[in-house]
Protein backbone atom coordinates (compact mmCIF):
# COMPACT_ATOMS: atom_id res chain seq x y z
CA UNK A 1 0.00 0.00 0.00
CA UNK A 2 1.26 3.47 -0.88
CA UNK A 3 1.77 5.89 2.00
CA UNK A 4 -0.40 9.05 2.05
CA UNK A 5 2.64 11.27 1.44
CA UNK A 6 3.67 9.22 -1.61
CA UNK A 7 0.10 9.14 -2.90
CA UNK A 8 -0.05 12.93 -2.61
CA UNK A 9 3.25 13.22 -4.49
CA UNK A 10 1.97 10.97 -7.27
CA UNK A 11 -1.14 13.10 -7.65
CA UNK A 12 1.01 16.23 -7.64
CA UNK A 13 2.97 14.86 -10.61
CA UNK A 14 -0.28 14.00 -12.41
CA UNK A 15 -1.61 17.52 -11.85
CA UNK A 16 1.60 19.03 -13.21
CA UNK A 17 1.15 16.90 -16.32
CA UNK A 18 -2.52 17.91 -16.59
CA UNK A 19 -1.54 21.60 -16.72
CA UNK A 20 1.37 20.88 -19.11
CA UNK A 21 3.99 21.93 -16.57
CA UNK A 22 5.86 18.66 -16.01
CA UNK A 23 9.03 20.49 -14.98
CA UNK A 24 7.08 22.66 -12.54
CA UNK A 25 8.49 25.91 -13.95
CA UNK A 26 5.21 27.81 -13.84
CA UNK A 27 4.45 26.46 -10.40
CA UNK A 28 7.91 27.47 -9.13
CA UNK A 29 7.45 30.95 -10.50
CA UNK A 30 3.93 31.47 -9.15
CA UNK A 31 4.66 30.02 -5.71
CA UNK A 32 8.24 31.35 -5.52
CA UNK A 33 9.76 28.01 -4.58
CA UNK A 34 13.02 26.41 -5.63
CA UNK A 35 13.57 23.60 -8.09
CA UNK A 36 14.74 21.47 -5.14
CA UNK A 37 11.41 22.03 -3.38
CA UNK A 38 9.45 20.88 -6.42
CA UNK A 39 11.73 17.84 -6.68
CA UNK A 40 11.08 17.03 -3.01
CA UNK A 41 7.32 17.37 -3.54
CA UNK A 42 7.57 14.89 -6.41
CA UNK A 43 8.92 12.33 -3.92
CA UNK A 44 6.54 12.94 -1.01
CA UNK A 45 4.38 15.64 0.51
CA UNK A 46 4.04 15.45 4.28
CA UNK A 47 2.90 18.98 5.14
CA UNK A 48 -0.78 19.83 5.31
CA UNK A 49 0.16 23.45 4.61
CA UNK A 50 1.91 22.40 1.39
CA UNK A 51 -1.09 20.33 0.36
CA UNK A 52 -3.36 23.31 0.96
CA UNK A 53 -1.12 25.56 -1.11
CA UNK A 54 -0.98 23.06 -3.96
CA UNK A 55 -4.73 22.41 -3.84
CA UNK A 56 -5.31 26.17 -4.15
CA UNK A 57 -2.80 26.43 -6.99
CA UNK A 58 -4.43 23.63 -8.99
CA UNK A 59 -7.98 24.60 -8.01
CA UNK A 60 -8.79 21.20 -6.53
CA UNK A 61 -9.97 20.08 -3.08
CA UNK A 62 -7.21 18.91 -0.75
CA UNK A 63 -8.79 15.46 -0.71
CA UNK A 64 -7.79 15.16 -4.39
CA UNK A 65 -4.29 14.29 -3.19
CA UNK A 66 -5.51 11.19 -1.35
CA UNK A 67 -7.92 9.61 -3.79
CA UNK A 68 -7.03 6.70 -5.99
CA UNK A 69 -8.61 5.31 -9.10
CA UNK A 70 -10.17 7.15 -12.00
CA UNK A 71 -10.68 10.84 -11.47
CA UNK A 72 -13.38 12.96 -13.02
N, C-alpha and C positions, 0 to 999 in steps of 0.2 A: 504494500500500500504506500502511496506517495504521501509524504508529509505535507501539512498545510502550507508551509513556507515554500516548498518546491512546487506545489500545485499553483500557488499564486504566481510564482516566477514563470511557470509554463504559460499561464494565461497572459501574463505581461508580454511575453514574446509573441504570442498570437495576436494580441491587440496592436503591437508595433507593426506586425505584418499587415493587419487589417487596414491600418492608416498609411501603409506604404512608407514606413519609417523604420525599416529593419535595423539600421545602425543606431537609431535613437537620436539622430542629430537634431531634429526639430524638438523633440522632448527635452534634450539637454539644454537647448537654447531657451525654450519657454519656461522651464523650471529652474534654470541656472544651476545645473548640477554637472559634475565632471563625467568624463567617459568612464572612469573607474567605478563611479557610483552606478551608472547604467549597467555596466558589466556585472557588478555585484547583485543588482536586482534581477539580472537574467539567471543567476544561480539560485537565489532564494530571497524571499521578502518576509522578514520577521516583524517589522514594525507596523502597528496599526496606523500610525500617523502617515507612513509612506503609502500604505494601501489606500488611505483616504485621499491623499494627494493624487495618486495615480487614477483612482476612480473618478475624481473630479476632472482630471485632465482628459480622460477618455470618454467622459460623459456616461459612465456605467455605474450601477450600484456596487458597493463594496463586496457584496456577496458574489458578484461575478467572478471574483478571484478564487472562489472555493467550490464552484460548481464543476461537475464533470459531464461528459456526454455532449450530445449535439446542442448547440446554442442557437437561439433564434436570431 
